[in-house]
Amino acid sequence: MTRYYQCRKDGTPLYPAQPEPGQKHDAGKPRYDLMPVHAEAEMVDVLTFGAEKYGAENWRKVEKQRYIAAAGRHRAAYRMGEMYDPETGKHHLAHAMCCDAFVIELDLQESEK
């Protein structure tokens, strides 16, 4: 239903009021909108590169320790002043984020068994 703020003398509305806000019962739910969008996009680019190079689900077949080591190498390169991975051109920390995400996912899957 549209409400109007003011009416002319003849009763016709001058302009419509702002619509009432809708309701969404999402209090206490995770805030995915807090994820930094540029970091997320960089991570998705790294994931896409990896999927094209190795296959979309290949990461599930690799030992967690190898991802821990790879994340360390990417962080070390970043700390030494190299921002971008030479092979992909993507931020080293986005590569580390992917490795960390893989380890977290594998850990959580193991704990569900």
Gaussian input, Z-matrix of N, CA and C with variables (Angstrom, degrees):
# hf/3-21g

backbone

0 1
 N
 C     1     B1
 C     2     B2     1     A1
 N     3     B3     2     A2     1     D1
 C     4     B4     3     A3     2     D2
 C     5     B5     4     A4     3     D3
 N     6     B6     5     A5     4     D4
 C     7     B7     6     A6     5     D5
 C     8     B8     7     A7     6     D6
 N     9     B9     8     A8     7     D7
 C    10    B10     9     A9     8     D8
 C    11    B11    10    A10     9     D9
 N    12    B12    11    A11    10    D10
 C    13    B13    12    A12    11    D11
 C    14    B14    13    A13    12    D12
 N    15    B15    14    A14    13    D13
 C    16    B16    15    A15    14    D14
 C    17    B17    16    A16    15    D15
 N    18    B18    17    A17    16    D16
 C    19    B19    18    A18    17    D17
 C    20    B20    19    A19    18    D18
 N    21    B21    20    A20    19    D19
 C    22    B22    21    A21    20    D20
 C    23    B23    22    A22    21    D21
 N    24    B24    23    A23    22    D22
 C    25    B25    24    A24    23    D23
 C    26    B26    25    A25    24    D24
 N    27    B27    26    A26    25    D25
 C    28    B28    27    A27    26    D26
 C    29    B29    28    A28    27    D27
 N    30    B30    29    A29    28    D28
 C    31    B31    30    A30    29    D29
 C    32    B32    31    A31    30    D30
 N    33    B33    32    A32    31    D31
 C    34    B34    33    A33    32    D32
 C    35    B35    34    A34    33    D33
 N    36    B36    35    A35    34    D34
 C    37    B37    36    A36    35    D35
 C    38    B38    37    A37    36    D36
 N    39    B39    38    A38    37    D37
 C    40    B40    39    A39    38    D38
 C    41    B41    40    A40    39    D39
 N    42    B42    41    A41    40    D40
 C    43    B43    42    A42    41    D41
 C    44    B44    43    A43    42    D42
 N    45    B45    44    A44    43    D43
 C    46    B46    45    A45    44    D44
 C    47    B47    46    A46    45    D45
 N    48    B48    47    A47    46    D46
 C    49    B49    48    A48    47    D47
 C    50    B50    49    A49    48    D48
 N    51    B51    50    A50    49    D49
 C    52    B52    51    A51    50    D50
 C    53    B53    52    A52    51    D51
 N    54    B54    53    A53    52    D52
 C    55    B55    54    A54    53    D53
 C    56    B56    55    A55    54    D54
 N    57    B57    56    A56    55    D55
 C    58    B58    57    A57    56    D56
 C    59    B59    58    A58    57    D57
 N    60    B60    59    A59    58    D58
 C    61    B61    60    A60    59    D59
 C    62    B62    61    A61    60    D60
 N    63    B63    62    A62    61    D61
 C    64    B64    63    A63    62    D62
 C    65    B65    64    A64    63    D63
 N    66    B66    65    A65    64    D64
 C    67    B67    66    A66    65    D65
 C    68    B68    67    A67    66    D66
 N    69    B69    68    A68    67    D67
 C    70    B70    69    A69    68    D68
 C    71    B71    70    A70    69    D69
 N    72    B72    71    A71    70    D70
 C    73    B73    72    A72    71    D71
 C    74    B74    73    A73    72    D72
 N    75    B75    74    A74    73    D73
 C    76    B76    75    A75    74    D74
 C    77    B77    76    A76    75    D75
 N    78    B78    77    A77    76    D76
 C    79    B79    78    A78    77    D77
 C    80    B80    79    A79    78    D78
 N    81    B81    80    A80    79    D79
 C    82    B82    81    A81    80    D80
 C    83    B83    82    A82    81    D81
 N    84    B84    83    A83    82    D82
 C    85    B85    84    A84    83    D83
 C    86    B86    85    A85    84    D84
 N    87    B87    86    A86    85    D85
 C    88    B88    87    A87    86    D86
 C    89    B89    88    A88    87    D87
 N    90    B90    89    A89    88    D88
 C    91    B91    90    A90    89    D89
 C    92    B92    91    A91    90    D90
 N    93    B93    92    A92    91    D91
 C    94    B94    93    A93    92    D92
 C    95    B95    94    A94    93    D93
 N    96    B96    95    A95    94    D94
 C    97    B97    96    A96    95    D95
 C    98    B98    97    A97    96    D96
 N    99    B99    98    A98    97    D97
 C   100   B100    99    A99    98    D98
 C   101   B101   100   A100    99    D99
 N   102   B102   101   A101   100   D100
 C   103   B103   102   A102   101   D101
 C   104   B104   103   A103   102   D102
 N   105   B105   104   A104   103   D103
 C   106   B106   105   A105   104   D104
 C   107   B107   106   A106   105   D105
 N   108   B108   107   A107   106   D106
 C   109   B109   108   A108   107   D107
 C   110   B110   109   A109   108   D108
 N   111   B111   110   A110   109   D109
 C   112   B112   111   A111   110   D110
 C   113   B113   112   A112   111   D111
 N   114   B114   113   A113   112   D112
 C   115   B115   114   A114   113   D113
 C   116   B116   115   A115   114   D114
 N   117   B117   116   A116   115   D115
 C   118   B118   117   A117   116   D116
 C   119   B119   118   A118   117   D117
 N   120   B120   119   A119   118   D118
 C   121   B121   120   A120   119   D119
 C   122   B122   121   A121   120   D120
 N   123   B123   122   A122   121   D121
 C   124   B124   123   A123   122   D122
 C   125   B125   124   A124   123   D123
 N   126   B126   125   A125   124   D124
 C   127   B127   126   A126   125   D125
 C   128   B128   127   A127   126   D126
 N   129   B129   128   A128   127   D127
 C   130   B130   129   A129   128   D128
 C   131   B131   130   A130   129   D129
 N   132   B132   131   A131   130   D130
 C   133   B133   132   A132   131   D131
 C   134   B134   133   A133   132   D132
 N   135   B135   134   A134   133   D133
 C   136   B136   135   A135   134   D134
 C   137   B137   136   A136   135   D135
 N   138   B138   137   A137   136   D136
 C   139   B139   138   A138   137   D137
 C   140   B140   139   A139   138   D138
 N   141   B141   140   A140   139   D139
 C   142   B142   141   A141   140   D140
 C   143   B143   142   A142   141   D141
 N   144   B144   143   A143   142   D142
 C   145   B145   144   A144   143   D143
 C   146   B146   145   A145   144   D144
 N   147   B147   146   A146   145   D145
 C   148   B148   147   A147   146   D146
 C   149   B149   148   A148   147   D147
 N   150   B150   149   A149   148   D148
 C   151   B151   150   A150   149   D149
 C   152   B152   151   A151   150   D150
 N   153   B153   152   A152   151   D151
 C   154   B154   153   A153   152   D152
 C   155   B155   154   A154   153   D153
 N   156   B156   155   A155   154   D154
 C   157   B157   156   A156   155   D155
 C   158   B158   157   A157   156   D156
 N   159   B159   158   A158   157   D157
 C   160   B160   159   A159   158   D158
 C   161   B161   160   A160   159   D159
 N   162   B162   161   A161   160   D160
 C   163   B163   162   A162   161   D161
 C   164   B164   163   A163   162   D162
 N   165   B165   164   A164   163   D163
 C   166   B166   165   A165   164   D164
 C   167   B167   166   A166   165   D165
 N   168   B168   167   A167   166   D166
 C   169   B169   168   A168   167   D167
 C   170   B170   169   A169   168   D168
 N   171   B171   170   A170   169   D169
 C   172   B172   171   A171   170   D170
 C   173   B173   172   A172   171   D171
 N   174   B174   173   A173   172   D172
 C   175   B175   174   A174   173   D173
 C   176   B176   175   A175   174   D174
 N   177   B177   176   A176   175   D175
 C   178   B178   177   A177   176   D176
 C   179   B179   178   A178   177   D177
 N   180   B180   179   A179   178   D178
 C   181   B181   180   A180   179   D179
 C   182   B182   181   A181   180   D180
 N   183   B183   182   A182   181   D181
 C   184   B184   183   A183   182   D182
 C   185   B185   184   A184   183   D183
 N   186   B186   185   A185   184   D184
 C   187   B187   186   A186   185   D185
 C   188   B188   187   A187   186   D186
 N   189   B189   188   A188   187   D187
 C   190   B190   189   A189   188   D188
 C   191   B191   190   A190   189   D189
 N   192   B192   191   A191   190   D190
 C   193   B193   192   A192   191   D191
 C   194   B194   193   A193   192   D192
 N   195   B195   194   A194   193   D193
 C   196   B196   195   A195   194   D194
 C   197   B197   196   A196   195   D195
 N   198   B198   197   A197   196   D196
 C   199   B199   198   A198   197   D197
 C   200   B200   199   A199   198   D198
 N   201   B201   200   A200   199   D199
 C   202   B202   201   A201   200   D200
 C   203   B203   202   A202   201   D201
 N   204   B204   203   A203   202   D202
 C   205   B205   204   A204   203   D203
 C   206   B206   205   A205   204   D204
 N   207   B207   206   A206   205   D205
 C   208   B208   207   A207   206   D206
 C   209   B209   208   A208   207   D207
 N   210   B210   209   A209   208   D208
 C   211   B211   210   A210   209   D209
 C   212   B212   211   A211   210   D210
 N   213   B213   212   A212   211   D211
 C   214   B214   213   A213   212   D212
 C   215   B215   214   A214   213   D213
 N   216   B216   215   A215   214   D214
 C   217   B217   216   A216   215   D215
 C   218   B218   217   A217   216   D216
 N   219   B219   218   A218   217   D217
 C   220   B220   219   A219   218   D218
 C   221   B221   220   A220   219   D219
 N   222   B222   221   A221   220   D220
 C   223   B223   222   A222   221   D221
 C   224   B224   223   A223   222   D222
 N   225   B225   224   A224   223   D223
 C   226   B226   225   A225   224   D224
 C   227   B227   226   A226   225   D225
 N   228   B228   227   A227   226   D226
 C   229   B229   228   A228   227   D227
 C   230   B230   229   A229   228   D228
 N   231   B231   230   A230   229   D229
 C   232   B232   231   A231   230   D230
 C   233   B233   232   A232   231   D231
 N   234   B234   233   A233   232   D232
 C   235   B235   234   A234   233   D233
 C   236   B236   235   A235   234   D234
 N   237   B237   236   A236   235   D235
 C   238   B238   237   A237   236   D236
 C   239   B239   238   A238   237   D237
 N   240   B240   239   A239   238   D238
 C   241   B241   240   A240   239   D239
 C   242   B242   241   A241   240   D240
 N   243   B243   242   A242   241   D241
 C   244   B244   243   A243   242   D242
 C   245   B245   244   A244   243   D243
 N   246   B246   245   A245   244   D244
 C   247   B247   246   A246   245   D245
 C   248   B248   247   A247   246   D246
 N   249   B249   248   A248   247   D247
 C   250   B250   249   A249   248   D248
 C   251   B251   250   A250   249   D249
 N   252   B252   251   A251   250   D250
 C   253   B253   252   A252   251   D251
 C   254   B254   253   A253   252   D252
 N   255   B255   254   A254   253   D253
 C   256   B256   255   A255   254   D254
 C   257   B257   256   A256   255   D255
 N   258   B258   257   A257   256   D256
 C   259   B259   258   A258   257   D257
 C   260   B260   259   A259   258   D258
 N   261   B261   260   A260   259   D259
 C   262   B262   261   A261   260   D260
 C   263   B263   262   A262   261   D261
 N   264   B264   263   A263   262   D262
 C   265   B265   264   A264   263   D263
 C   266   B266   265   A265   264   D264
 N   267   B267   266   A266   265   D265
 C   268   B268   267   A267   266   D266
 C   269   B269   268   A268   267   D267
 N   270   B270   269   A269   268   D268
 C   271   B271   270   A270   269   D269
 C   272   B272   271   A271   270   D270
 N   273   B273   272   A272   271   D271
 C   274   B274   273   A273   272   D272
 C   275   B275   274   A274   273   D273
 N   276   B276   275   A275   274   D274
 C   277   B277   276   A276   275   D275
 C   278   B278   277   A277   276   D276
 N   279   B279   278   A278   277   D277
 C   280   B280   279   A279   278   D278
 C   281   B281   280   A280   279   D279
 N   282   B282   281   A281   280   D280
 C   283   B283   282   A282   281   D281
 C   284   B284   283   A283   282   D282
 N   285   B285   284   A284   283   D283
 C   286   B286   285   A285   284   D284
 C   287   B287   286   A286   285   D285
 N   288   B288   287   A287   286   D286
 C   289   B289   288   A288   287   D287
 C   290   B290   289   A289   288   D288
 N   291   B291   290   A290   289   D289
 C   292   B292   291   A291   290   D290
 C   293   B293   292   A292   291   D291
 N   294   B294   293   A293   292   D292
 C   295   B295   294   A294   293   D293
 C   296   B296   295   A295   294   D294
 N   297   B297   296   A296   295   D295
 C   298   B298   297   A297   296   D296
 C   299   B299   298   A298   297   D297
 N   300   B300   299   A299   298   D298
 C   301   B301   300   A300   299   D299
 C   302   B302   301   A301   300   D300
 N   303   B303   302   A302   301   D301
 C   304   B304   303   A303   302   D302
 C   305   B305   304   A304   303   D303
 N   306   B306   305   A305   304   D304
 C   307   B307   306   A306   305   D305
 C   308   B308   307   A307   306   D306
 N   309   B309   308   A308   307   D307
 C   310   B310   309   A309   308   D308
 C   311   B311   310   A310   309   D309
 N   312   B312   311   A311   310   D310
 C   313   B313   312   A312   311   D311
 C   314   B314   313   A313   312   D312
 N   315   B315   314   A314   313   D313
 C   316   B316   315   A315   314   D314
 C   317   B317   316   A316   315   D315
 N   318   B318   317   A317   316   D316
 C   319   B319   318   A318   317   D317
 C   320   B320   319   A319   318   D318
 N   321   B321   320   A320   319   D319
 C   322   B322   321   A321   320   D320
 C   323   B323   322   A322   321   D321
 N   324   B324   323   A323   322   D322
 C   325   B325   324   A324   323   D323
 C   326   B326   325   A325   324   D324
 N   327   B327   326   A326   325   D325
 C   328   B328   327   A327   326   D326
 C   329   B329   328   A328   327   D327
 N   330   B330   329   A329   328   D328
 C   331   B331   330   A330   329   D329
 C   332   B332   331   A331   330   D330
 N   333   B333   332   A332   331   D331
 C   334   B334   333   A333   332   D332
 C   335   B335   334   A334   333   D333
 N   336   B336   335   A335   334   D334
 C   337   B337   336   A336   335   D335
 C   338   B338   337   A337   336   D336

   B1=1.4535
   B2=1.5268
   B3=1.3042
   B4=1.4638
   B5=1.5230
   B6=1.3299
   B7=1.4612
   B8=1.5212
   B9=1.3342
   B10=1.4595
   B11=1.5161
   B12=1.3364
   B13=1.4612
   B14=1.5287
   B15=1.2902
   B16=1.4626
   B17=1.5285
   B18=1.3075
   B19=1.4668
   B20=1.5231
   B21=1.3219
   B22=1.4590
   B23=1.5246
   B24=1.3150
   B25=1.4669
   B26=1.5245
   B27=1.3499
   B28=1.4686
   B29=1.5386
   B30=1.3569
   B31=1.4603
   B32=1.5156
   B33=1.3192
   B34=1.4607
   B35=1.5344
   B36=1.3071
   B37=1.4666
   B38=1.5250
   B39=1.3509
   B40=1.4642
   B41=1.5315
   B42=1.2960
   B43=1.4606
   B44=1.5268
   B45=1.3243
   B46=1.4675
   B47=1.5219
   B48=1.3161
   B49=1.4636
   B50=1.5245
   B51=1.3198
   B52=1.4601
   B53=1.5243
   B54=1.2902
   B55=1.4648
   B56=1.5270
   B57=1.3001
   B58=1.4568
   B59=1.5202
   B60=1.3290
   B61=1.4650
   B62=1.5221
   B63=1.3126
   B64=1.4605
   B65=1.5160
   B66=1.2856
   B67=1.4545
   B68=1.5149
   B69=1.2941
   B70=1.4689
   B71=1.5121
   B72=1.3071
   B73=1.4605
   B74=1.5324
   B75=1.3321
   B76=1.4583
   B77=1.5305
   B78=1.3148
   B79=1.4664
   B80=1.5247
   B81=1.3095
   B82=1.4524
   B83=1.5154
   B84=1.3234
   B85=1.4642
   B86=1.5320
   B87=1.3274
   B88=1.4731
   B89=1.5220
   B90=1.3350
   B91=1.4639
   B92=1.5284
   B93=1.3232
   B94=1.4583
   B95=1.5255
   B96=1.3113
   B97=1.4623
   B98=1.5258
   B99=1.3206
   B100=1.4668
   B101=1.5364
   B102=1.3167
   B103=1.4626
   B104=1.5263
   B105=1.3316
   B106=1.4737
   B107=1.5362
   B108=1.3068
   B109=1.4664
   B110=1.5255
   B111=1.3193
   B112=1.4651
   B113=1.5227
   B114=1.3302
   B115=1.4650
   B116=1.5190
   B117=1.3255
   B118=1.4578
   B119=1.5233
   B120=1.3158
   B121=1.4618
   B122=1.5285
   B123=1.3182
   B124=1.4700
   B125=1.5295
   B126=1.3233
   B127=1.4651
   B128=1.5343
   B129=1.3183
   B130=1.4640
   B131=1.5271
   B132=1.3231
   B133=1.4683
   B134=1.5282
   B135=1.3369
   B136=1.4659
   B137=1.5268
   B138=1.3337
   B139=1.4620
   B140=1.5329
   B141=1.3224
   B142=1.4647
   B143=1.5212
   B144=1.3318
   B145=1.4607
   B146=1.5275
   B147=1.3265
   B148=1.4626
   B149=1.5159
   B150=1.3161
   B151=1.4673
   B152=1.5222
   B153=1.3291
   B154=1.4601
   B155=1.5303
   B156=1.3325
   B157=1.4620
   B158=1.5299
   B159=1.3492
   B160=1.4623
   B161=1.5342
   B162=1.3377
   B163=1.4608
   B164=1.5221
   B165=1.3220
   B166=1.4652
   B167=1.5257
   B168=1.3081
   B169=1.4588
   B170=1.5245
   B171=1.3028
   B172=1.4558
   B173=1.5275
   B174=1.3012
   B175=1.4731
   B176=1.5199
   B177=1.3200
   B178=1.4700
   B179=1.5339
   B180=1.3227
   B181=1.4675
   B182=1.5249
   B183=1.3244
   B184=1.4619
   B185=1.5266
   B186=1.3190
   B187=1.4732
   B188=1.5260
   B189=1.3225
   B190=1.4728
   B191=1.5258
   B192=1.3191
   B193=1.4712
   B194=1.5227
   B195=1.3074
   B196=1.4657
   B197=1.5217
   B198=1.3502
   B199=1.4697
   B200=1.5197
   B201=1.3157
   B202=1.4697
   B203=1.5247
   B204=1.3324
   B205=1.4672
   B206=1.5268
   B207=1.3328
   B208=1.4716
   B209=1.5255
   B210=1.3216
   B211=1.4679
   B212=1.5266
   B213=1.3158
   B214=1.4725
   B215=1.5150
   B216=1.3262
   B217=1.4743
   B218=1.5227
   B219=1.3252
   B220=1.4706
   B221=1.5333
   B222=1.3215
   B223=1.4744
   B224=1.5225
   B225=1.3293
   B226=1.4662
   B227=1.5268
   B228=1.3262
   B229=1.4694
   B230=1.5254
   B231=1.3166
   B232=1.4686
   B233=1.5270
   B234=1.3148
   B235=1.4745
   B236=1.5289
   B237=1.3157
   B238=1.4707
   B239=1.5232
   B240=1.3257
   B241=1.4535
   B242=1.5144
   B243=1.3122
   B244=1.4605
   B245=1.5283
   B246=1.3162
   B247=1.4583
   B248=1.5250
   B249=1.3264
   B250=1.4597
   B251=1.5255
   B252=1.3022
   B253=1.4559
   B254=1.5268
   B255=1.3207
   B256=1.4683
   B257=1.5329
   B258=1.3281
   B259=1.4696
   B260=1.5242
   B261=1.3226
   B262=1.4699
   B263=1.5153
   B264=1.3254
   B265=1.4632
   B266=1.5164
   B267=1.3216
   B268=1.4613
   B269=1.5221
   B270=1.3116
   B271=1.4594
   B272=1.5308
   B273=1.3341
   B274=1.4625
   B275=1.5230
   B276=1.3118
   B277=1.4605
   B278=1.5261
   B279=1.3302
   B280=1.4649
   B281=1.5225
   B282=1.3361
   B283=1.4639
   B284=1.5249
   B285=1.3216
   B286=1.4643
   B287=1.5293
   B288=1.3353
   B289=1.4658
   B290=1.5230
   B291=1.3226
   B292=1.4670
   B293=1.5203
   B294=1.3181
   B295=1.4700
   B296=1.5254
   B297=1.3196
   B298=1.4716
   B299=1.5241
   B300=1.3219
   B301=1.4632
   B302=1.5270
   B303=1.3175
   B304=1.4652
   B305=1.5266
   B306=1.3349
   B307=1.4680
   B308=1.5274
   B309=1.3177
   B310=1.4680
   B311=1.5298
   B312=1.3218
   B313=1.4596
   B314=1.5306
   B315=1.3211
   B316=1.4642
   B317=1.5300
   B318=1.3410
   B319=1.4760
   B320=1.5198
   B321=1.3171
   B322=1.4511
   B323=1.5272
   B324=1.3150
   B325=1.4679
   B326=1.5307
   B327=1.3358
   B328=1.4643
   B329=1.5233
   B330=1.3325
   B331=1.4590
   B332=1.5185
   B333=1.3352
   B334=1.4648
   B335=1.5301
   B336=1.3157
   B337=1.4762
   B338=1.5095
   A1=108.38
   A2=117.84
   A3=122.65
   A4=109.44
   A5=113.97
   A6=119.23
   A7=107.93
   A8=116.14
   A9=121.05
   A10=109.02
   A11=115.04
   A12=120.50
   A13=112.48
   A14=116.35
   A15=120.46
   A16=109.65
   A17=114.57
   A18=119.74
   A19=109.04
   A20=114.73
   A21=120.40
   A22=107.87
   A23=115.66
   A24=120.00
   A25=111.87
   A26=115.05
   A27=117.38
   A28=112.42
   A29=116.80
   A30=120.77
   A31=114.78
   A32=118.58
   A33=119.64
   A34=109.07
   A35=117.30
   A36=120.01
   A37=111.95
   A38=114.38
   A39=119.53
   A40=110.03
   A41=115.61
   A42=120.66
   A43=107.19
   A44=116.97
   A45=119.01
   A46=111.45
   A47=115.80
   A48=121.39
   A49=108.78
   A50=115.53
   A51=119.96
   A52=108.30
   A53=117.72
   A54=118.99
   A55=110.45
   A56=115.52
   A57=119.59
   A58=108.27
   A59=116.86
   A60=118.54
   A61=110.71
   A62=115.30
   A63=120.41
   A64=110.71
   A65=116.07
   A66=121.48
   A67=110.03
   A68=114.32
   A69=121.42
   A70=106.16
   A71=117.05
   A72=121.74
   A73=109.31
   A74=115.21
   A75=119.46
   A76=112.98
   A77=116.80
   A78=120.08
   A79=109.07
   A80=115.73
   A81=120.82
   A82=114.99
   A83=117.65
   A84=121.14
   A85=109.56
   A86=116.55
   A87=119.29
   A88=112.00
   A89=115.95
   A90=122.86
   A91=110.42
   A92=116.16
   A93=120.45
   A94=111.97
   A95=116.96
   A96=119.94
   A97=111.94
   A98=117.91
   A99=121.16
   A100=112.24
   A101=116.65
   A102=119.91
   A103=109.31
   A104=117.61
   A105=119.31
   A106=110.47
   A107=115.33
   A108=120.91
   A109=112.93
   A110=118.92
   A111=119.79
   A112=110.94
   A113=116.73
   A114=119.95
   A115=110.46
   A116=116.34
   A117=120.56
   A118=110.54
   A119=117.42
   A120=121.31
   A121=110.73
   A122=117.23
   A123=120.56
   A124=110.01
   A125=115.83
   A126=120.20
   A127=110.50
   A128=116.89
   A129=120.54
   A130=110.50
   A131=117.11
   A132=119.82
   A133=110.97
   A134=116.66
   A135=120.52
   A136=109.86
   A137=116.91
   A138=120.78
   A139=111.14
   A140=116.30
   A141=120.76
   A142=110.64
   A143=116.84
   A144=120.86
   A145=109.59
   A146=116.44
   A147=120.68
   A148=112.43
   A149=116.78
   A150=120.49
   A151=110.82
   A152=117.04
   A153=120.78
   A154=111.71
   A155=115.67
   A156=120.17
   A157=112.47
   A158=116.34
   A159=120.42
   A160=115.01
   A161=116.81
   A162=121.16
   A163=108.52
   A164=115.82
   A165=120.87
   A166=113.79
   A167=118.70
   A168=121.27
   A169=113.22
   A170=118.12
   A171=122.02
   A172=112.14
   A173=117.80
   A174=120.85
   A175=111.88
   A176=118.03
   A177=121.26
   A178=112.31
   A179=116.85
   A180=121.44
   A181=112.76
   A182=117.02
   A183=121.93
   A184=109.16
   A185=116.43
   A186=121.33
   A187=110.46
   A188=115.45
   A189=120.71
   A190=112.31
   A191=116.90
   A192=120.43
   A193=111.65
   A194=117.30
   A195=120.26
   A196=110.64
   A197=117.07
   A198=120.32
   A199=111.43
   A200=116.55
   A201=119.82
   A202=109.44
   A203=116.47
   A204=121.08
   A205=110.93
   A206=116.71
   A207=120.13
   A208=110.88
   A209=117.38
   A210=120.13
   A211=109.97
   A212=116.27
   A213=120.24
   A214=112.10
   A215=116.72
   A216=119.88
   A217=111.23
   A218=117.14
   A219=119.92
   A220=111.05
   A221=116.86
   A222=119.35
   A223=111.35
   A224=116.59
   A225=120.60
   A226=110.51
   A227=116.46
   A228=119.54
   A229=110.21
   A230=116.07
   A231=119.94
   A232=110.80
   A233=116.44
   A234=119.76
   A235=111.63
   A236=116.61
   A237=120.33
   A238=112.04
   A239=116.87
   A240=120.39
   A241=116.43
   A242=117.97
   A243=120.59
   A244=108.02
   A245=117.36
   A246=120.59
   A247=111.95
   A248=117.76
   A249=121.34
   A250=112.12
   A251=115.84
   A252=122.51
   A253=109.00
   A254=118.33
   A255=119.87
   A256=113.91
   A257=118.10
   A258=119.94
   A259=112.03
   A260=117.27
   A261=120.63
   A262=113.81
   A263=116.82
   A264=120.49
   A265=112.40
   A266=116.92
   A267=122.08
   A268=110.22
   A269=115.46
   A270=122.80
   A271=110.45
   A272=115.91
   A273=120.16
   A274=111.52
   A275=117.50
   A276=119.11
   A277=112.11
   A278=117.98
   A279=120.03
   A280=109.69
   A281=116.21
   A282=119.72
   A283=109.86
   A284=116.78
   A285=120.28
   A286=110.51
   A287=117.08
   A288=120.62
   A289=110.97
   A290=117.34
   A291=120.63
   A292=110.48
   A293=116.69
   A294=119.90
   A295=110.41
   A296=116.85
   A297=120.89
   A298=110.65
   A299=117.15
   A300=121.13
   A301=110.65
   A302=116.68
   A303=119.75
   A304=110.54
   A305=116.53
   A306=120.38
   A307=110.24
   A308=116.84
   A309=120.31
   A310=109.98
   A311=116.57
   A312=120.95
   A313=111.05
   A314=116.88
   A315=120.10
   A316=110.81
   A317=117.28
   A318=121.02
   A319=111.28
   A320=116.92
   A321=120.93
   A322=111.61
   A323=116.41
   A324=119.64
   A325=110.47
   A326=116.10
   A327=119.87
   A328=111.05
   A329=116.22
   A330=119.32
   A331=112.37
   A332=117.57
   A333=121.36
   A334=111.43
   A335=116.98
   A336=120.25
   A337=111.38
   D1=130.41
   D2=179.23
   D3=-90.15
   D4=130.44
   D5=175.38
   D6=-107.54
   D7=156.85
   D8=-178.84
   D9=-125.26
   D10=143.13
   D11=-179.37
   D12=-74.27
   D13=-53.93
   D14=-174.17
   D15=-131.20
   D16=153.66
   D17=177.87
   D18=-124.20
   D19=154.97
   D20=172.57
   D21=-72.72
   D22=173.48
   D23=179.87
   D24=-60.64
   D25=-27.77
   D26=-179.94
   D27=-85.16
   D28=0.13
   D29=176.71
   D30=95.19
   D31=-5.32
   D32=179.09
   D33=-79.45
   D34=144.30
   D35=-176.41
   D36=-70.20
   D37=145.85
   D38=174.66
   D39=-76.26
   D40=-45.95
   D41=179.20
   D42=-162.70
   D43=153.59
   D44=-178.25
   D45=-74.26
   D46=148.68
   D47=174.53
   D48=-73.02
   D49=163.72
   D50=173.57
   D51=-63.88
   D52=140.11
   D53=178.82
   D54=-63.53
   D55=148.75
   D56=176.82
   D57=-66.71
   D58=142.23
   D59=-179.83
   D60=-65.85
   D61=145.45
   D62=176.55
   D63=-74.05
   D64=169.42
   D65=179.11
   D66=-106.15
   D67=142.56
   D68=175.75
   D69=-147.06
   D70=116.46
   D71=-177.90
   D72=-87.81
   D73=81.56
   D74=-177.57
   D75=-124.05
   D76=15.88
   D77=177.64
   D78=-62.00
   D79=136.29
   D80=178.85
   D81=81.48
   D82=-0.45
   D83=179.12
   D84=-90.37
   D85=157.01
   D86=-179.93
   D87=-58.09
   D88=142.33
   D89=-177.27
   D90=-99.65
   D91=80.03
   D92=178.97
   D93=-63.24
   D94=-19.39
   D95=178.11
   D96=-70.40
   D97=-9.28
   D98=179.38
   D99=-83.81
   D100=-13.01
   D101=179.71
   D102=-64.49
   D103=124.15
   D104=178.59
   D105=-60.56
   D106=120.40
   D107=-169.46
   D108=-66.19
   D109=-36.68
   D110=-178.76
   D111=-71.83
   D112=-39.17
   D113=176.86
   D114=-65.17
   D115=-41.19
   D116=178.02
   D117=-61.90
   D118=-43.93
   D119=-179.93
   D120=-63.89
   D121=-40.08
   D122=179.33
   D123=-65.25
   D124=-40.31
   D125=178.51
   D126=-64.52
   D127=-42.35
   D128=178.27
   D129=-62.89
   D130=-37.53
   D131=176.56
   D132=-62.18
   D133=-41.73
   D134=177.92
   D135=-64.14
   D136=-43.88
   D137=178.79
   D138=-61.32
   D139=-40.26
   D140=179.47
   D141=-65.36
   D142=-43.75
   D143=177.27
   D144=-58.25
   D145=-47.50
   D146=-179.69
   D147=-62.76
   D148=-40.02
   D149=179.41
   D150=-64.06
   D151=-38.38
   D152=179.01
   D153=-71.02
   D154=-34.94
   D155=-177.56
   D156=-79.63
   D157=-43.33
   D158=-172.19
   D159=-113.14
   D160=-19.28
   D161=-172.56
   D162=111.86
   D163=146.48
   D164=-171.29
   D165=-62.01
   D166=-35.14
   D167=-176.10
   D168=-110.58
   D169=9.92
   D170=-178.29
   D171=-58.78
   D172=-33.83
   D173=-177.10
   D174=-58.10
   D175=-25.87
   D176=-179.77
   D177=-70.30
   D178=-15.59
   D179=-176.31
   D180=-98.11
   D181=3.08
   D182=-176.22
   D183=-103.61
   D184=142.32
   D185=179.46
   D186=-63.76
   D187=139.94
   D188=-179.39
   D189=-55.67
   D190=-38.18
   D191=-177.07
   D192=-58.92
   D193=-32.37
   D194=179.82
   D195=-68.18
   D196=-35.28
   D197=176.29
   D198=-71.86
   D199=-35.58
   D200=176.60
   D201=-62.64
   D202=-42.85
   D203=178.48
   D204=-65.81
   D205=-43.55
   D206=-179.20
   D207=-64.42
   D208=-41.05
   D209=177.77
   D210=-61.00
   D211=-40.40
   D212=177.89
   D213=-62.91
   D214=-40.52
   D215=178.32
   D216=-64.29
   D217=-41.57
   D218=179.47
   D219=-66.44
   D220=-40.62
   D221=177.63
   D222=-66.09
   D223=-39.15
   D224=178.58
   D225=-63.33
   D226=-44.37
   D227=178.88
   D228=-60.30
   D229=-41.23
   D230=178.95
   D231=-64.58
   D232=-44.38
   D233=-179.40
   D234=-64.46
   D235=-26.49
   D236=178.50
   D237=-86.36
   D238=5.48
   D239=173.31
   D240=102.70
   D241=0.90
   D242=179.07
   D243=-95.83
   D244=110.78
   D245=-175.33
   D246=-80.42
   D247=-37.37
   D248=-171.95
   D249=-114.90
   D250=139.58
   D251=176.05
   D252=-65.78
   D253=128.88
   D254=-176.53
   D255=-63.29
   D256=-31.99
   D257=-178.01
   D258=-74.84
   D259=-43.76
   D260=-173.36
   D261=-99.58
   D262=-23.52
   D263=-173.89
   D264=76.11
   D265=9.64
   D266=-179.21
   D267=-100.49
   D268=155.89
   D269=-177.21
   D270=-56.25
   D271=133.30
   D272=178.77
   D273=-57.47
   D274=-37.87
   D275=-178.28
   D276=-71.21
   D277=-23.90
   D278=172.73
   D279=-68.36
   D280=-37.44
   D281=174.46
   D282=-63.45
   D283=-43.61
   D284=178.77
   D285=-63.06
   D286=-39.51
   D287=177.04
   D288=-59.43
   D289=-42.82
   D290=178.53
   D291=-62.51
   D292=-46.38
   D293=179.01
   D294=-59.71
   D295=-44.77
   D296=179.00
   D297=-62.53
   D298=-41.24
   D299=179.14
   D300=-62.93
   D301=-40.04
   D302=178.49
   D303=-62.51
   D304=-44.93
   D305=-179.57
   D306=-63.43
   D307=-43.85
   D308=178.94
   D309=-60.57
   D310=-47.26
   D311=-179.06
   D312=-60.88
   D313=-45.19
   D314=179.71
   D315=-64.71
   D316=-41.21
   D317=176.47
   D318=-59.28
   D319=-47.01
   D320=-177.39
   D321=-66.89
   D322=-36.82
   D323=177.56
   D324=-66.18
   D325=-39.54
   D326=178.40
   D327=-64.71
   D328=-39.30
   D329=-177.65
   D330=-71.24
   D331=-20.95
   D332=178.57
   D333=-78.62
   D334=-18.88
   D335=-177.37
   D336=-77.17

